[in-house]
Amino acid sequence: MNYVISLGGSLIVPDKIDFNYIHKFAKFIKNLAKNNKVVVVCGGGAVARKYIHTLMKQRVSKMLLSLAGIESTRLNATLISGMLKDSDPIPKSLSEVKTALRKKNIVITGALGSRPNMTTDGNAAEIAGSIKAKYFINLTDVDGLYDKNPKKSNDAEMISFINFSEFNKIVSKIKFKAGQHFVLDQSASKIIQRKKITTVIINGKNIKNINNLLLGKSFVGTLISK
């Protein structure tokens, strides 16, 4: 089986580097890759937002903001790659990801180049479609998709299932901006809908829950499908 995992930067560096978490994550990925091909796409998270927000004060170009975000994702990818003791260069394109995947079972990457309104979630969705992944798994710091922000509203209710079209309607209402923070963004939503990629939004902190998903057991999260 092929799996693509979008690892949110908020899990890698919530405030400072979460060594205990990324150590557990690396162990989980190694086990998953024993009999499967796995691509992990790292987000920029707080690291990217700090750089982007600082540069915004200087009113720099959107391209420079994008480049700051891209390099942040690759820095996080280097960290995760290092935890796996993988010294290979971080892929910078879809073709490089696919080439690397032919040689080994785990490929760690960040953003794949600079394109308008493209994100690491979008890149992960592209990879998932290209390698026909069984699941595109989006690991975030909440349990799934909610009807409102669960960090701000105590009465927020989680949505356990939603189809591609309805999810895209929700995401399309959010204005795109560099360094945005949402469980799964606009670029990814369009790709998973167009290519009909079964997608799961799940809390990356709960490794046991993620394993339940992979084993076909009951899990807590949001399934996006037909």
N, C-alpha and C positions, 0 to 999 in steps of 0.2 A: 504493500500500500504506500501511497504518497500522501504526505501531510505538509501543509504550510501553516506556520504559526507566526502570527504578528504579535511580537512581544512589546507591550507598551513601555515607553521610557519611564513612566511613573512607577513601574515595578522594579526597574533596574536601579534607578536613582530617584527615590521618592523625595529625599532631601539631601541625603548623602548616599553613597554606594551601599546597597543592601547586600553585603557579602553572604550572609546566611541564606538569603533567598536565592541568589544567583548560583550558589553552590548546590542547593537542592534542585534548582531548575536544570543545571548542567547534568546532574545525575539522572534526572527524569528523561532528558533528551537522549542521553547515551543508551538508556534501556529501551526507549522507543525505537531508536535507530538500529537495534540489533537485527530486526527483521523488516524494517521499513526505511524509506527514503524521507528525510525530514529537512525542510528549509525553514529557518528562523529569520524573520525580518524584524530588526530592532528599530523601535521608534526613538525619537529624540527626547521626549518628555520635558521635564523641568529644565534640563540642561539646554535644550534647544530654545525653550521659551525665554530663559534668562538672556541668552545671546540676542535673540530676536527683539525682545522688548528694549534692551539696551540700545541696539542699533536703530530702533524706531525713533528714539529721542533725537537722533542725528538726521532723521528724515532721509535715510538712504534708499536706494532703489529696491524694488520688490525682488529683483534678481539677487542682490546681495543678501537680503533677508532669507531668501530661499537657500542660498549657498551655506549660510550659517546653520540653518536647520539640517541640511544634508550632511554637513561635516559632523554635526552632533550625533546623528544616527550612526554614522560610520565609527565614531569614537565608541559609542555604546556597543556596536557590533564587535569591535576589536576586543572590548572587555569580555563579552560573552565567549568569543572565540578563544581568548586566552584561558578562560575557565575550563574550556574543553581541551586545552593544550594543543590547539590547532594554530599553527603559525602561517598557514596559507594566506595570501592577500585577500582582502575583503572584495567580493565581486562588485563591479560597478555597472553591470548591465544584465539584462535577462539572459543573453547568450552566455555570459560568463557564469551565471548561476547554473544554467543547464549543463555547461561543460564540466563544472566542478561536481555537479550531482552525478555525472556518469562515472566519476573517479572515486567518490566516497558517499557515505550515507547521510552525512550531516553537512549542511551548508549554512553558514551564518552570514547575513548581509544587512546592509542598511538601505538607505534610499538609492534608487537606481537612476541616477542622473537628474537633471533639472528640466522639468516640463511644467507649463502653466497649470496651477491647481492640482498637481499630482503630489501624493503623500506616500509614506511608507505603507499605510493600509492599502492604498491603491496599488502600489508595487506588489504587495503580498497577494492581493486578489489576482493581479496579472499572472504572477507565478503559478498560483493555484489553478487558474484556467489553463495555462500552458502545459503543466505537467499532469493535468487531470487528477488533481488531489481528491482524495475521498472527502476530506474536510478542510475548509479554511477556518482555522481556529484563531479567534481574536482574543488574546489575553489582556485583560484590563484590571483596574483596581476596584471594580464594583462587580456585583454578581451577574449582571446582564443588562439588558435594555429595560429602562423604566419609563413610565408615563410622564415623569418629571424627575428633576435632579435629586437622587436619593441622599446626596450630601447636604442638601439644603432643605429638603422636605421630608418630614417624618412619615407622612402619609403616602409617599411614593409607592406605586405598585409595579412589580416586575412583570414584564411581558415574556412568557415562556416560549411562545411561538408567534411568528409573524411571516407573512409571505413577502417575496421580493418587492412587489409593487407597493405594498403598504409601507414597508420599511423605507423605500426610496422617497415616498411622499413626505415622511417625517424628516429625513435627512436633508431633503431639497429645500426645506424652509430655513435651514441654517446658513447664514452667509459665510462663505469660505474666507479664511484668513490664515496667514502663515503662523504656525505654532498653535493652531487651534486644538482644543481638547474635547473630544467626544468619543463615545465608545467605538464607533466605526463611522468613517467620514464619507463625504460625498463621492469622491473618486472611486472608492472601494464599492460603495452601494451601486453605482452605475454598472460597474464591471460584473459584480456577482449576479445582478439582475439579467444582464445581457447574456452572460455565459452560463447562467443557471448553476452557480457554484454553491453547494450546500455549506452554509456558514454557521459558526457557533460563536456567540459572545459569552465569555465565561471569566470568572475571577481567577486570575493567574496565580494568586497566593495559595489556592486550595489545590495542591497537586493531586490529592486523592480523588477529588471531584473530577478533575480532568481525566484521570485514568478511568473513572467510571464511564465517562463519555466514550473513550476509545474502546472500552470493553463491551459497549452496548448496554450498559446498565443505566439505571435512573441517575440523572445528574441535575444540578441546579445551574441554570443558564438560559440563554435565549437562542433558539434554533431559527434560522432564517432559511426558508426553502420555498418550494413551489406551493 
